[in-house]
Amino acid sequence: MKWLLRLMLLAGCSLLLCAQQGSRPIDNADVVSMTKAGLSEQTIVLAVQQGKPNFDTSPQALVDLKRNGVSDAVLKAMLQAMTSSNTSGRPSATSPGESGMSNQARPAPPAHEKGPTATEAVASPFGNFTVWIDPQEWKQVKSDTPGDLQFQNVNGEGFAKLISEKISIPMDAFPDIALENAKKVAPDAKIVLKENRVVNGKQVLVMQLDGTTSHIPFRFYGYYYGGSSGTIQLVTFTGISAFDRNAASFTKFLDGLVISDQPLASAPHPAAPTGKPDTDVLVVNDGRMAVQYDTNKWKQGKSDEPGRYKFEHQKGDAYGIVIAERIDVPTDSLPEVALTNAKKLDPNARITLREKRRVNGVDVWFLKMEVTAVGVPFTYYGYYYGGESGTIQVLTYTSRELVPDYDSDFMEFLNGFRLR
């Protein structure tokens, strides 16, 4: 476990490396030690760039480093560091006491930008995201999952997956989400690297996860971002034994991520039209209950469960569900039933507002609930009714941060409930 602690210190505390002006220089033996300890190529390159270089870069020394498993990217970083060090030691027109001298002497951090050979643009299914790939290195392959795209390296060793969603997920929720998803295919999955990185002008979360599936140890290396237009996970992966020789290609692929997010402005609600809005009516429980809704705002989706009807807001970030049953459940018992069901998804789910309302001549319970699913906080609005006509739950929900944008549309949808 000591190598993991060193990895986190090197990846997460790069500024500390810069500040240690009094520490000893980094040399060939340090690079070999980090390589054999299992640190990632990117971490070793970062240590080389931000340490005081004292490398032997003679031809024989480079051969010895290569024999000890040091990658070409690390060797290149060592050569560049020595070149920068030698250049900074030459006489300069600026005196040593002048401001800015120490900054000029430091090697620049690596730039994570779309490369010149990344000429093929692939737009994400959801959100304002584009991945620019090098068609000589990567090919897009068929994916049967909505919102997902898959890629394969032409060398046959590297793979990548793009997962996009309409709902924005807070950046700090990604570690739990990524680990949970990884454990579905690799129960022993663990996060071995987590850091922030600026890629094409946008800050993203960088993570590496290791896990074993079908008795083969894999490494997942990806960029994660949640913003105003949605969420994207761009992840590369291969067997751990093949990772080092593909790491540079993986980073180049990930650096093709271009994010064009714009802050969501709360659009003012339009003035009420002079005529009636376009409406449709969902009729349930043998015609004894109905929900009227505005088709300019809501569209009914496909449902595979009897008595369960799904809706999606035309903007795509909010949803509705109508659950109807012919059994008679007393109205006053429905809040506890609803909370019990919510706790199956989130043990910490809670009711934040509970009040009786009279809607179109019918007494219902109005509940607001806070539920967190896979690290994303959601807010639910709901009307609950039970009686001789059967039982109905009329629900709307979205991520907590978007509730102000949909509050009036949610209430309009709920108020469409009536008995017939």
Summary of the structure (lengths in Angstrom):
residues: 420
radius of gyration: 28.0
end to end distance: 66.6
largest distance: 92.9
contacts: 1247
relative contact order: 0.09
helix: 30%
strand: 36%
